[in-house]
Amino acid sequence: MSQQATQRSFLQGLTFAQVLTILAALTCMSVNTLAEERTASFAGGCFWCVEVDFQKLDGVIDVVSGFTGGSLQNPTYRGNHEGHYEAAEVTYDSEKISYEELLVNFWRTIDPLDAGGQFCDRGFSYKTAVFVDNEAEGIAAEKSLLEVDALFPNDSVATVILPAGRFWPVEEYHQNYAEKNPLRYKYYRFSCGRDKRVSELWDDKNWGLSDQSLKP
């Protein structure tokens, strides 16, 4: 029996609903094949907050909290993470959201002028950075930094651009913390003054907001 005859025989043995289910699955597979998943890493202070600020974006597939930027192997939150930044690794569909749009969201959800940490969190691990994985990302990140710097002519941008290295996911307790502990997270974010300071810095600036989906 030919392959076509076998396929015809198989289809004839299915109900209409089963055929529709198969067609829907094949369509899903085609869409997923076209989607190009990429990753990008950002340090913006507490990774609980950075995680949430990227999860809200259309086109972001997953966000993982962790550490990067240092040489220490296997850093942990309760143990040693010296030399590392608290960061988030963002997996995104580049067909739906661009790296440049991720950069806009990053800048507009941090205090780029703070050289000692972010908001109520102080110390090296809470400082801000963009980790670039290739030349194109480096060019885009440098361009965005210069644009942000021009928005604050009386201040200096403290955020740095660094080459991407290994990303170490933090302990599971910290992943999706806002979802697991909504009341504690909301209290922390409010008491830390994150949104208040971000509002003071960015509410009067339209930079990067041509895409409505990126507006706070």
N, C-alpha and C positions, 0 to 999 in steps of 0.2 A: 504494500500500500504506500502511495506517495506521501510526502510530508504534508502537502496541501490537503490531501484526502483525510489524513489523520486529524489535522486541525479542524476541518469541517465537521468530522464525526464527533470530535470532542465538544465543539460549540453547540451542535444539535442536541447534545445530551444535557445541556444546561437550561435552567429557567431564565426568563427575561431578567429577573432581579439579580441572578448570579452574574449574567453577562454585564449588567450595569456596574456591579461591584468590581469586576475585573477591569473594566474600562477606566473606572475612577482611580483604581490603584495604579494603572499604567500611566495615567495623566500625572498623578502625584510623583511617580518615579521620574518622569520627564522633567517636571519643574525642578525637582531636587538636583537633577543632573546639571541643569543650566545654572543653578545658584552657585556662586563662587564664595565659599566660606574662607574668611581671613581672620587673623587675630591681631590685636594691638594692645599694648600695655600702657597704663597711666597710673601715676602716683598722685593722689590728691588729698592726702590726709587719711583719716579713718576709712579703711576699706569698706566698712559697712555702708557708708554714705556714697562712696564712689560707685559701688556696686549698684545701689538703687538708682543713682542718677543716670547710669547707662542702660539699666534694664527697661526704663520707660520709653526708649527710642524704638521706633518702627525699623526693623531691619537688624536689630541686635538679637542674636540667637541665644547667647549664653554669656554670663559674667561670673568669673571666679575670683574670689579674694585670695590674696597671698603676699608673698615677698619676692622682690627682685632687686637687682642693682648691686648686690654685694658678692663677696667671694666665699662667704661661709656656706658650707654644705648643710642641707637639711635644717634650715632655720625653722623655729617654732615660735608661737606667740607667747606661751608660758615659759619657754626656755630662752635660748640665745638666738637673736636675730640681728646682732650687731652688724652694721654696715649695709643693711638692707632697707629698702623703702617698703612701707605698706602700699600695696598696689592692687590693681584689678586687671585681669586679663579678659579682654572683650572679644568674643567671637561674633562676627557679623557677616551678613550677606551683602557683598559689595554691589550687587545689582539693585539693592534697595536703599542703602545708605553708604555714603563715601567716607573715606578716611578723613577728608577735610571736614565733613560734618561732625564726625566724632571729635575732632579737635575743637570745633566751636563749642560743642556741649561740654567738653572738659574745661576749657578756659572759663566758661560762664557759670560753672558750678564750684569754682575754687577761688581763693584769694591769691592771685599770682604775685602779690607784692610782699607777702609774708616770707621772710627768709629763715624763720625759726621754727616752723611747723605749720599747722593749720588750725585756726580758731582756738578752741581751748586746749587742743593737743599740741604739746611742745616737744621738741627733740628731733633728731635727725630722721628717724623712721617716718615722721609725719610730714616731711618736706615734700615739695611737689616736683614732678619730673614727667617728661614724655620719653618713652623708650622706643627708638626707631629701629626697624629691622632691615631697611634697605635704603638705597639712595633716594627713591621717590618719596618715601615717608620722611626722610631727613629734610628734603627740600620743602615739603609741605609744612612740616613742623617749624622749621626756621622762619618761613614766610608768616605763619600765624603768630609766632612769637614777636616778630617785628611789628606786626599790625597791632597786637595787644599792647606792646610797649608804647606805640604812638598814641594810644588811647589814654595813657597815664603819663603825660609829659613831665610831671613834677615828681615822679617816683621811678623806681627801677624794678623791672620784673625779676623776681627771684627764682622762678621756675627754670629748670635746666633741661636740656635735650641730651639724652645719653643713648649709646648703642644698646640695643636689646640683648639681654642675656637669658640665662635660664630662669624660668618662672616657677616658684615653689608654692603650690596651693597651701593655704593655712589649714589648721585643724578643722574638721567638719563642723564643729560647733559654731564657727564664724561664717560658714557659707549660708547665704540667704538669711542672714541674721534678722533683718527687718521683717521678713515673713514669719519666721519662727517666734520672734519676740517683739511683736508690734508695739506694745505699750512701752517697754524698756527702750526700744529704738527711738520712738517719737520723743520720749522724755530726754534721752541723751542728745538727740539732734537739736532740740529746742534749747536745752540748758547750755549746750556748747556754743550757741550763737551762730551756727553755720549759715542758716537761711537769712538771718538778719544782716550779717556782714556781706553775703553775696548780693542781697538786694541793694545795699548801700553802694556797692561797687558797680553793679551792672544794670540796674533798673532804668537809668537814663541813657543807656548806650544801645543803639540798634545794631551794632556790629555783629555780623554773622546770622542775622535773623531773617534772611530772605526766605528760608524754609520754615513754614509755620509749625512743622512738627518739632522744631528745636526750641520753640518759645516755652519759657517756664510755665 
